[in-house]
Amino acid sequence: MSHFAQIDENNIVTEVLVLDDEGTVEDCHAFLVKNFGGTWIQTSYNTYRNEHHLGKTPLRKNYAGVGYTYDESRDAFIEPQPYPSWIWNEDVCGWDPPVPFPEDTPYVHWDEGTTSWVANDKPDQPFPSWVWSDEHWWWDPPVNPPEDFDDDPSKYDWNEETQTWDAV
C-alpha cells in the first residue's frame, strides 16, 4: 500500500489516500495528479516522530493527517500543536509536553489549565457483581462472555440476577 497526502496552497494536508501497490511510487503519484489534481506527497503509515516502527527508514518524519502542515525545508509532515504549553522538539519533528508522560500511570490525560497529567476517572461500575481490573482498566464480569461475544456484543445482555450472559 502507498499512502499519499494532498496539500493545499498553504501546505496544509486536506486529504490522505491509500493506493494499492500496482506500480511504482511515481505511477501512484501520476494517477493521483491525473485523476484528482492538486499536489500529492507520499507519506508513511509507519513513521511517527522520525521513527519507522518496522525498522525501515522514516519518511517525512510523521505520517500525514488532515490538518497537518507539510514543511518543505524539513521535508516533514508536522501535526498541529496540541496545546499552547507543548514544546517543539526538532529531533523528532513533534511536540513534547512540558512535563514527561508518567510511565507508571497509563490512564491519564493532559490538563492544559494545570500543565500536568491528570489521572482519568474510573468509569462507573456497570453491575454490582463486576470487579475492577487494573490490568484492563475496566470492570470485569464474574463470568466470561460467550466465545462469539466479540463478533457482536449486541447479541448478549448481562443478567445480574442469574449471573449469566443472556442471548438477546
VOFI-420530 format. One record per atom (N, C-alpha, C): residue in one letter; chain; atom name; x, y, z. Coordinates in Angstrom, 3 decimals, decimal comma. Layout:
N
PT  r  c   a        px        py        pz
PT  a  A  CA         X         Y         Z
...
END
This chain:
168
PT  r  c   a        px        py        pz
PT  m  A   N     0,830    -1,177     0,000
PT  m  A  CA     0,000     0,000     0,000
PT  m  A   C     0,880     1,249     0,000
PT  s  A   N     0,489     2,211    -0,785
PT  s  A  CA     1,164     3,512    -0,793
PT  s  A   C     0,198     4,549    -0,252
PT  h  A   N     0,711     5,432     0,572
PT  h  A  CA    -0,093     6,486     1,182
PT  h  A   C     0,385     7,831     0,645
PT  f  A   N    -0,572     8,668     0,282
PT  f  A  CA    -0,256     9,996    -0,243
PT  f  A   C    -1,143    11,035     0,421
PT  a  A   N    -0,553    12,187     0,689
PT  a  A  CA    -1,284    13,308     1,271
PT  a  A   C    -1,433    14,395     0,225
PT  q  A   N    -2,635    14,949     0,128
PT  q  A  CA    -2,852    16,103    -0,741
PT  q  A   C    -2,712    17,357     0,120
PT  i  A   N    -1,944    18,320    -0,395
PT  i  A  CA    -1,773    19,572     0,337
PT  i  A   C    -2,345    20,723    -0,477
PT  d  A   N    -2,800    21,749     0,234
PT  d  A  CA    -3,339    22,930    -0,434
PT  d  A   C    -2,228    23,952    -0,673
PT  e  A   N    -2,620    25,147    -1,097
PT  e  A  CA    -1,642    26,192    -1,426
PT  e  A   C    -0,861    26,684    -0,210
PT  n  A   N    -1,358    26,384     1,012
PT  n  A  CA    -0,654    26,766     2,243
PT  n  A   C     0,108    25,590     2,864
PT  n  A   N     0,228    24,506     2,106
PT  n  A  CA     0,912    23,276     2,549
PT  n  A   C     0,185    22,564     3,692
PT  i  A   N    -1,118    22,781     3,800
PT  i  A  CA    -1,928    22,091     4,802
PT  i  A   C    -2,500    20,829     4,167
PT  v  A   N    -2,394    19,706     4,887
PT  v  A  CA    -2,923    18,437     4,379
PT  v  A   C    -4,452    18,495     4,402
PT  t  A   N    -5,055    18,219     3,231
PT  t  A  CA    -6,512    18,240     3,124
PT  t  A   C    -7,105    16,844     2,988
PT  e  A   N    -6,250    15,880     2,617
PT  e  A  CA    -6,745    14,519     2,394
PT  e  A   C    -5,560    13,565     2,393
PT  v  A   N    -5,788    12,334     2,867
PT  v  A  CA    -4,779    11,277     2,792
PT  v  A   C    -5,456    10,070     2,159
PT  l  A   N    -4,844     9,554     1,094
PT  l  A  CA    -5,404     8,401     0,393
PT  l  A   C    -4,430     7,236     0,414
PT  v  A   N    -4,998     6,022     0,346
PT  v  A  CA    -4,217     4,792     0,291
PT  v  A   C    -4,441     4,175    -1,078
PT  l  A   N    -3,350     3,804    -1,737
PT  l  A  CA    -3,442     3,174    -3,049
PT  l  A   C    -2,813     1,789    -3,004
PT  d  A   N    -3,385     0,861    -3,775
PT  d  A  CA    -2,755    -0,449    -3,909
PT  d  A   C    -1,434    -0,281    -4,628
PT  d  A   N    -0,468    -1,102    -4,259
PT  d  A  CA     0,850    -1,019    -4,895
PT  d  A   C     0,828    -1,756    -6,238
PT  e  A   N     0,196    -1,163    -7,207
PT  e  A  CA     0,194    -1,729    -8,548
PT  e  A   C     0,998    -0,815    -9,449
PT  g  A   N     2,291    -0,821    -9,228
PT  g  A  CA     3,170     0,052    -9,975
PT  g  A   C     4,125     0,743    -9,025
PT  t  A   N     4,865     1,671    -9,542
PT  t  A  CA     5,859     2,388    -8,747
PT  t  A   C     5,206     3,532    -7,979
PT  v  A   N     5,975     4,122    -7,098
PT  v  A  CA     5,520     5,309    -6,380
PT  v  A   C     5,200     6,407    -7,390
PT  e  A   N     6,022     6,500    -8,420
PT  e  A  CA     5,794     7,508    -9,462
PT  e  A   C     4,479     7,265   -10,187
PT  d  A   N     4,147     5,989   -10,434
PT  d  A  CA     2,871     5,646   -11,074
PT  d  A   C     1,695     6,076   -10,196
PT  c  A   N     1,805     5,794    -8,902
PT  c  A  CA     0,735     6,181    -7,959
PT  c  A   C     0,569     7,695    -7,936
PT  h  A   N     1,681     8,405    -7,891
PT  h  A  CA     1,646     9,863    -7,857
PT  h  A   C     0,990    10,403    -9,130
PT  a  A   N     1,385     9,870   -10,275
PT  a  A  CA     0,829    10,310   -11,557
PT  a  A   C    -0,682    10,041   -11,619
PT  f  A   N    -1,111     8,895   -11,092
PT  f  A  CA    -2,532     8,560   -11,062
PT  f  A   C    -3,314     9,601   -10,255
PT  l  A   N    -2,794     9,961    -9,091
PT  l  A  CA    -3,475    10,934    -8,234
PT  l  A   C    -3,569    12,302    -8,894
PT  v  A   N    -2,475    12,762    -9,460
PT  v  A  CA    -2,470    14,083   -10,103
PT  v  A   C    -3,435    14,100   -11,284
PT  k  A   N    -3,414    13,022   -12,084
PT  k  A  CA    -4,274    12,953   -13,271
PT  k  A   C    -5,763    12,917   -12,890
PT  n  A   N    -6,087    12,137   -11,855
PT  n  A  CA    -7,497    11,923   -11,527
PT  n  A   C    -8,077    12,892   -10,496
PT  f  A   N    -7,208    13,473    -9,658
PT  f  A  CA    -7,710    14,351    -8,601
PT  f  A   C    -7,123    15,757    -8,660
PT  g  A   N    -6,043    15,927    -9,411
PT  g  A  CA    -5,387    17,229    -9,474
PT  g  A   C    -4,712    17,570    -8,165
PT  g  A   N    -4,119    18,732    -8,114
PT  g  A  CA    -3,505    19,196    -6,878
PT  g  A   C    -2,107    18,655    -6,651
PT  t  A   N    -1,629    18,873    -5,447
PT  t  A  CA    -0,281    18,462    -5,058
PT  t  A   C    -0,376    17,293    -4,095
PT  w  A   N     0,330    16,210    -4,425
PT  w  A  CA     0,318    14,985    -3,632
PT  w  A   C     1,740    14,645    -3,201
PT  i  A   N     1,889    14,253    -1,943
PT  i  A  CA     3,192    13,907    -1,395
PT  i  A   C     3,063    12,570    -0,683
PT  q  A   N     4,013    11,678    -0,941
PT  q  A  CA     3,964    10,369    -0,301
PT  q  A   C     4,215    10,499     1,200
PT  t  A   N     3,544     9,655     1,977
PT  t  A  CA     3,701     9,621     3,424
PT  t  A   C     3,762     8,163     3,862
PT  s  A   N     4,313     7,901     5,020
PT  s  A  CA     4,457     6,528     5,509
PT  s  A   C     3,603     6,301     6,739
PT  y  A   N     2,712     5,326     6,639
PT  y  A  CA     1,822     4,977     7,742
PT  y  A   C     2,599     4,575     8,997
PT  n  A   N     3,796     4,033     8,808
PT  n  A  CA     4,586     3,514     9,920
PT  n  A   C     5,584     4,510    10,495
PT  t  A   N     5,558     5,759    10,035
PT  t  A  CA     6,502     6,755    10,525
PT  t  A   C     5,822     7,699    11,507
PT  y  A   N     6,446     7,838    12,681
PT  y  A  CA     5,948     8,755    13,706
PT  y  A   C     7,138     9,256    14,513
PT  r  A   N     7,226    10,567    14,668
PT  r  A  CA     8,303    11,205    15,421
PT  r  A   C     9,680    10,755    14,917
PT  n  A   N     9,802    10,717    13,602
PT  n  A  CA    11,044    10,407    12,900
PT  n  A   C    11,557     8,990    13,169
PT  e  A   N    10,643     8,072    13,464
PT  e  A  CA    10,984     6,662    13,602
PT  e  A   C    10,025     5,853    12,750
PT  h  A   N    10,577     4,833    12,091
PT  h  A  CA     9,741     3,899    11,332
PT  h  A   C     9,551     2,674    12,221
PT  h  A   N     8,315     2,345    12,524
PT  h  A  CA     8,029     1,306    13,502
PT  h  A   C     8,302    -0,107    13,018
PT  l  A   N     8,674    -0,265    11,756
PT  l  A  CA     9,079    -1,575    11,255
PT  l  A   C    10,585    -1,623    11,019
PT  g  A   N    11,281    -0,603    11,513
PT  g  A  CA    12,735    -0,587    11,417
PT  g  A   C    13,282    -0,077    10,101
PT  k  A   N    12,422     0,382     9,227
PT  k  A  CA    12,882     0,918     7,948
PT  k  A   C    13,234     2,394     8,097
PT  t  A   N    13,609     3,012     6,992
PT  t  A  CA    13,941     4,431     7,004
PT  t  A   C    12,669     5,260     7,143
PT  p  A   N    12,607     6,171     8,121
PT  p  A  CA    11,410     7,015     8,267
PT  p  A   C    11,226     7,914     7,043
PT  l  A   N     9,976     8,158     6,684
PT  l  A  CA     9,661     9,010     5,544
PT  l  A   C     8,914    10,243     6,034
PT  r  A   N     9,491    11,394     5,835
PT  r  A  CA     8,891    12,699     6,138
PT  r  A   C     8,482    12,850     7,598
PT  k  A   N     9,254    12,237     8,474
PT  k  A  CA     9,203    12,427     9,941
PT  k  A   C     7,915    11,954    10,614
PT  n  A   N     6,755    12,137     9,965
PT  n  A  CA     5,473    11,726    10,537
PT  n  A   C     4,522    11,306     9,422
PT  y  A   N     3,629    10,390     9,763
PT  y  A  CA     2,538    10,069     8,851
PT  y  A   C     1,626    11,286     8,774
PT  a  A   N     1,247    11,668     7,588
PT  a  A  CA     0,413    12,856     7,404
PT  a  A   C    -1,004    12,614     7,911
PT  g  A   N    -1,605    13,669     8,402
PT  g  A  CA    -3,001    13,647     8,804
PT  g  A   C    -3,665    14,930     8,338
PT  v  A   N    -4,967    14,886     8,147
PT  v  A  CA    -5,685    16,093     7,741
PT  v  A   C    -5,439    17,178     8,789
PT  g  A   N    -5,055    18,363     8,324
PT  g  A  CA    -4,753    19,465     9,220
PT  g  A   C    -3,266    19,610     9,524
PT  y  A   N    -2,476    18,583     9,207
PT  y  A  CA    -1,030    18,697     9,389
PT  y  A   C    -0,486    19,677     8,354
PT  t  A   N     0,737    20,155     8,576
PT  t  A  CA     1,419    21,042     7,641
PT  t  A   C     2,591    20,294     7,028
PT  y  A   N     2,768    20,443     5,727
PT  y  A  CA     3,972    19,904     5,098
PT  y  A   C     5,014    21,006     5,089
PT  d  A   N     6,135    20,769     5,750
PT  d  A  CA     7,235    21,728     5,830
PT  d  A   C     8,300    21,297     4,826
PT  e  A   N     8,415    22,054     3,729
PT  e  A  CA     9,356    21,702     2,669
PT  e  A   C    10,805    21,713     3,143
PT  s  A   N    11,176    22,675     3,961
PT  s  A  CA    12,577    22,776     4,392
PT  s  A   C    12,982    21,578     5,253
PT  r  A   N    12,066    21,031     5,999
PT  r  A  CA    12,355    19,842     6,818
PT  r  A   C    11,993    18,551     6,088
PT  d  A   N    11,280    18,669     4,986
PT  d  A  CA    10,695    17,521     4,288
PT  d  A   C     9,930    16,668     5,301
PT  a  A   N     8,997    17,329     6,001
PT  a  A  CA     8,304    16,683     7,111
PT  a  A   C     6,847    17,104     7,176
PT  f  A   N     6,011    16,155     7,611
PT  f  A  CA     4,636    16,468     7,965
PT  f  A   C     4,618    16,776     9,455
PT  i  A   N     4,029    17,905     9,815
PT  i  A  CA     4,036    18,364    11,203
PT  i  A   C     2,607    18,487    11,688
PT  e  A   N     2,336    17,806    12,796
PT  e  A  CA     0,995    17,878    13,370
PT  e  A   C     0,777    19,245    14,003
PT  p  A   N    -0,472    19,675    14,097
PT  p  A  CA    -0,745    20,940    14,786
PT  p  A   C    -0,331    20,836    16,253
PT  q  A   N     0,069    21,951    16,837
PT  q  A  CA     0,452    21,965    18,243
PT  q  A   C    -0,778    21,598    19,076
PT  p  A   N    -0,694    20,499    19,865
PT  p  A  CA    -1,893    20,052    20,584
PT  p  A   C    -2,329    20,979    21,712
PT  y  A   N    -1,368    21,621    22,368
PT  y  A  CA    -1,660    22,546    23,467
PT  y  A   C    -0,647    23,673    23,427
PT  p  A   N    -1,026    24,888    23,853
PT  p  A  CA    -0,092    26,015    23,814
PT  p  A   C     1,193    25,793    24,619
PT  s  A   N     1,123    24,982    25,672
PT  s  A  CA     2,297    24,791    26,525
PT  s  A   C     3,291    23,771    25,964
PT  w  A   N     2,888    23,002    24,967
PT  w  A  CA     3,770    21,959    24,454
PT  w  A   C     4,901    22,578    23,643
PT  i  A   N     6,048    21,940    23,681
PT  i  A  CA     7,303    22,480    23,170
PT  i  A   C     7,745    21,714    21,922
PT  w  A   N     8,205    22,471    20,920
PT  w  A  CA     8,672    21,857    19,677
PT  w  A   C     9,969    21,101    19,917
PT  n  A   N    10,029    19,853    19,411
PT  n  A  CA    11,223    19,013    19,506
PT  n  A   C    11,723    18,763    18,086
PT  e  A   N    12,746    19,473    17,698
PT  e  A  CA    13,277    19,389    16,332
PT  e  A   C    13,803    17,997    16,008
PT  d  A   N    14,373    17,297    16,994
PT  d  A  CA    14,969    15,979    16,747
PT  d  A   C    13,951    14,970    16,221
PT  v  A   N    12,712    15,060    16,702
PT  v  A  CA    11,689    14,102    16,288
PT  v  A   C    10,607    14,730    15,419
PT  c  A   N    10,722    16,049    15,205
PT  c  A  CA     9,717    16,776    14,428
PT  c  A   C     8,330    16,570    15,030
PT  g  A   N     8,239    16,867    16,319
PT  g  A  CA     6,970    16,709    17,009
PT  g  A   C     6,924    17,559    18,256
PT  w  A   N     5,764    17,557    18,885
PT  w  A  CA     5,514    18,372    20,078
PT  w  A   C     5,646    17,523    21,322
PT  d  A   N     6,346    18,052    22,326
PT  d  A  CA     6,516    17,369    23,609
PT  d  A   C     5,792    18,144    24,705
PT  p  A   N     5,182    17,423    25,656
PT  p  A  CA     4,581    18,115    26,782
PT  p  A   C     5,680    18,693    27,676
PT  p  A   N     5,394    19,769    28,396
PT  p  A  CA     6,411    20,342    29,278
PT  p  A   C     6,715    19,446    30,476
PT  v  A   N     5,832    18,500    30,755
PT  v  A  CA     6,024    17,517    31,826
PT  v  A   C     5,988    16,140    31,165
PT  p  A   N     7,005    15,303    31,364
PT  p  A  CA     7,010    13,989    30,700
PT  p  A   C     5,788    13,143    31,072
PT  f  A   N     5,397    12,303    30,138
PT  f  A  CA     4,288    11,375    30,354
PT  f  A   C     4,658    10,434    31,494
PT  p  A   N     3,766    10,223    32,468
PT  p  A  CA     4,097     9,332    33,595
PT  p  A   C     4,113     7,870    33,152
PT  e  A   N     5,228     7,214    33,344
PT  e  A  CA     5,384     5,824    32,922
PT  e  A   C     4,560     4,854    33,763
PT  d  A   N     4,303     5,203    35,017
PT  d  A  CA     3,639     4,278    35,927
PT  d  A   C     2,117     4,422    35,953
PT  t  A   N     1,571     5,389    35,245
PT  t  A  CA     0,126     5,627    35,244
PT  t  A   C    -0,343     5,817    33,808
PT  p  A   N    -0,700     4,735    33,122
PT  p  A  CA    -1,026     4,867    31,702
PT  p  A   C    -2,362     5,530    31,400
PT  y  A   N    -3,269     5,601    32,351
PT  y  A  CA    -4,598     6,127    32,065
PT  y  A   C    -4,725     7,556    32,580
PT  v  A   N    -4,122     8,454    31,818
PT  v  A  CA    -4,107     9,864    32,171
PT  v  A   C    -4,463    10,697    30,953
PT  h  A   N    -4,752    11,949    31,184
PT  h  A  CA    -4,960    12,893    30,088
PT  h  A   C    -4,267    14,200    30,455
PT  w  A   N    -3,973    14,996    29,440
PT  w  A  CA    -3,288    16,261    29,651
PT  w  A   C    -4,285    17,321    30,077
PT  d  A   N    -3,949    18,078    31,114
PT  d  A  CA    -4,768    19,192    31,576
PT  d  A   C    -3,979    20,476    31,338
PT  e  A   N    -4,364    21,218    30,324
PT  e  A  CA    -3,632    22,433    29,957
PT  e  A   C    -3,729    23,503    31,047
PT  g  A   N    -4,839    23,536    31,769
PT  g  A  CA    -5,009    24,536    32,817
PT  g  A   C    -3,978    24,420    33,927
PT  t  A   N    -3,583    23,202    34,238
PT  t  A  CA    -2,576    22,982    35,289
PT  t  A   C    -1,232    22,564    34,700
PT  t  A   N    -1,164    22,460    33,375
PT  t  A  CA     0,007    21,937    32,646
PT  t  A   C     0,564    20,699    33,346
PT  s  A   N    -0,337    19,713    33,490
PT  s  A  CA     0,069    18,464    34,130
PT  s  A   C    -0,779    17,309    33,605
PT  w  A   N    -0,282    16,096    33,860
PT  w  A  CA    -1,033    14,887    33,544
PT  w  A   C    -1,975    14,604    34,703
PT  v  A   N    -3,215    14,275    34,407
PT  v  A  CA    -4,235    14,028    35,425
PT  v  A   C    -4,795    12,632    35,205
PT  a  A   N    -4,917    11,880    36,293
PT  a  A  CA    -5,449    10,518    36,194
PT  a  A   C    -6,896    10,555    35,720
PT  n  A   N    -7,226     9,652    34,818
PT  n  A  CA    -8,610     9,534    34,363
PT  n  A   C    -9,468     8,971    35,488
PT  d  A   N   -10,708     9,393    35,536
PT  d  A  CA   -11,638     8,827    36,496
PT  d  A   C   -11,992     7,415    36,074
PT  k  A   N   -12,181     6,571    37,062
PT  k  A  CA   -12,606     5,203    36,803
PT  k  A   C   -14,047     5,256    36,295
PT  p  A   N   -14,362     4,521    35,219
PT  p  A  CA   -15,758     4,521    34,758
PT  p  A   C   -16,683     3,911    35,818
PT  d  A   N   -17,942     4,281    35,751
PT  d  A  CA   -18,915     3,753    36,704
PT  d  A   C   -19,011     2,238    36,600
PT  q  A   N   -19,224     1,601    37,737
PT  q  A  CA   -19,376     0,149    37,772
PT  q  A   C   -20,709    -0,215    37,117
PT  p  A   N   -20,682    -1,042    36,050
PT  p  A  CA   -21,937    -1,326    35,346
PT  p  A   C   -22,899    -2,207    36,137
PT  f  A   N   -22,357    -3,146    36,954
PT  f  A  CA   -23,191    -4,043    37,746
PT  f  A   C   -22,490    -4,298    39,080
PT  p  A   N   -23,238    -4,508    40,150
PT  p  A  CA   -22,611    -4,726    41,462
PT  p  A   C   -21,657    -5,922    41,517
PT  s  A   N   -21,897    -6,933    40,707
PT  s  A  CA   -21,056    -8,135    40,762
PT  s  A   C   -19,741    -7,992    39,994
PT  w  A   N   -19,612    -6,959    39,197
PT  w  A  CA   -18,407    -6,810    38,380
PT  w  A   C   -17,262    -6,268    39,225
PT  v  A   N   -16,048    -6,718    38,908
PT  v  A  CA   -14,862    -6,403    39,697
PT  v  A   C   -13,891    -5,575    38,848
PT  w  A   N   -13,310    -4,575    39,484
PT  w  A  CA   -12,359    -3,703    38,773
PT  w  A   C   -11,070    -4,453    38,437
PT  s  A   N   -10,570    -4,246    37,200
PT  s  A  CA    -9,309    -4,844    36,755
PT  s  A   C    -8,317    -3,743    36,433
PT  d  A   N    -7,243    -3,642    37,215
PT  d  A  CA    -6,189    -2,671    36,913
PT  d  A   C    -5,478    -3,027    35,610
PT  e  A   N    -5,435    -4,310    35,294
PT  e  A  CA    -4,765    -4,754    34,064
PT  e  A   C    -5,493    -4,257    32,813
PT  h  A   N    -6,802    -4,396    32,806
PT  h  A  CA    -7,603    -3,987    31,645
PT  h  A   C    -8,120    -2,563    31,767
PT  w  A   N    -8,051    -2,031    32,965
PT  w  A  CA    -8,621    -0,734    33,301
PT  w  A   C   -10,097    -0,700    32,901
PT  w  A   N   -10,777    -1,714    33,398
PT  w  A  CA   -12,202    -1,844    33,131
PT  w  A   C   -12,805    -2,779    34,157
PT  w  A   N   -14,142    -2,773    34,224
PT  w  A  CA   -14,865    -3,674    35,116
PT  w  A   C   -15,038    -5,022    34,430
PT  d  A   N   -14,620    -6,082    35,092
PT  d  A  CA   -14,745    -7,431    34,532
PT  d  A   C   -15,943    -8,141    35,148
PT  p  A   N   -16,712    -8,847    34,304
PT  p  A  CA   -17,845    -9,614    34,842
PT  p  A   C   -17,332   -10,852    35,584
PT  p  A   N   -18,131   -11,391    36,484
PT  p  A  CA   -17,704   -12,584    37,214
PT  p  A   C   -17,679   -13,835    36,332
PT  v  A   N   -18,351   -13,769    35,182
PT  v  A  CA   -18,393   -14,884    34,237
PT  v  A   C   -17,966   -14,346    32,869
PT  n  A   N   -17,039   -15,036    32,233
PT  n  A  CA   -16,596   -14,594    30,906
PT  n  A   C   -17,750   -14,612    29,912
PT  p  A   N   -17,752   -13,672    28,975
PT  p  A  CA   -18,806   -13,686    27,954
PT  p  A   C   -18,656   -14,887    27,025
PT  p  A   N   -19,721   -15,214    26,278
PT  p  A  CA   -19,643   -16,321    25,325
PT  p  A   C   -18,527   -16,098    24,297
PT  e  A   N   -18,071   -17,193    23,692
PT  e  A  CA   -16,941   -17,127    22,754
PT  e  A   C   -17,170   -16,175    21,592
PT  d  A   N   -18,408   -16,075    21,105
PT  d  A  CA   -18,681   -15,210    19,958
PT  d  A   C   -19,068   -13,783    20,360
PT  f  A   N   -18,888   -13,437    21,616
PT  f  A  CA   -19,250   -12,111    22,116
PT  f  A   C   -18,562   -10,999    21,343
PT  d  A   N   -17,250   -11,142    21,093
PT  d  A  CA   -16,503   -10,085    20,401
PT  d  A   C   -16,986    -9,876    18,966
PT  d  A   N   -17,573   -10,916    18,350
PT  d  A  CA   -18,088   -10,779    16,984
PT  d  A   C   -19,262    -9,800    16,931
PT  d  A   N   -20,113    -9,863    17,965
PT  d  A  CA   -21,279    -8,966    18,017
PT  d  A   C   -21,795    -8,883    19,448
PT  p  A   N   -21,229    -7,969    20,248
PT  p  A  CA   -21,638    -7,868    21,655
PT  p  A   C   -23,119    -7,560    21,850
PT  s  A   N   -23,763    -6,990    20,837
PT  s  A  CA   -25,178    -6,642    20,991
PT  s  A   C   -26,073    -7,882    21,053
PT  k  A   N   -25,517    -9,068    20,801
PT  k  A  CA   -26,308   -10,304    20,860
PT  k  A   C   -26,523   -10,784    22,294
PT  y  A   N   -25,850   -10,133    23,252
PT  y  A  CA   -25,926   -10,595    24,637
PT  y  A   C   -26,150    -9,441    25,605
PT  d  A   N   -26,857    -9,753    26,689
PT  d  A  CA   -27,023    -8,833    27,805
PT  d  A   C   -26,599    -9,554    29,082
PT  w  A   N   -25,988    -8,802    29,983
PT  w  A  CA   -25,626    -9,368    31,278
PT  w  A   C   -26,864    -9,411    32,160
PT  n  A   N   -27,103   -10,584    32,775
PT  n  A  CA   -28,220   -10,752    33,701
PT  n  A   C   -27,644   -10,793    35,112
PT  e  A   N   -27,798    -9,708    35,826
PT  e  A  CA   -27,213    -9,603    37,171
PT  e  A   C   -27,845   -10,602    38,138
PT  e  A   N   -29,129   -10,871    37,967
PT  e  A  CA   -29,828   -11,773    38,885
PT  e  A   C   -29,328   -13,216    38,783
PT  t  A   N   -29,134   -13,683    37,526
PT  t  A  CA   -28,694   -15,078    37,340
PT  t  A   C   -27,179   -15,188    37,148
PT  q  A   N   -26,527   -14,041    37,054
PT  q  A  CA   -25,065   -14,006    36,835
PT  q  A   C   -24,662   -14,751    35,567
PT  t  A   N   -25,435   -14,505    34,500
PT  t  A  CA   -25,164   -15,155    33,211
PT  t  A   C   -25,316   -14,155    32,081
PT  w  A   N   -24,803   -14,528    30,926
PT  w  A  CA   -24,988   -13,754    29,706
PT  w  A   C   -26,194   -14,329    28,982
PT  d  A   N   -27,201   -13,511    28,742
PT  d  A  CA   -28,408   -13,950    28,056
PT  d  A   C   -28,372   -13,532    26,594
PT  a  A   N   -28,731   -14,466    25,710
PT  a  A  CA   -28,850   -14,127    24,289
PT  a  A   C   -30,046   -13,197    24,123
PT  v  A   N   -29,864   -12,200    23,267
PT  v  A  CA   -30,945   -11,219    23,041
PT  v  A   C   -31,715   -11,607    21,796
END
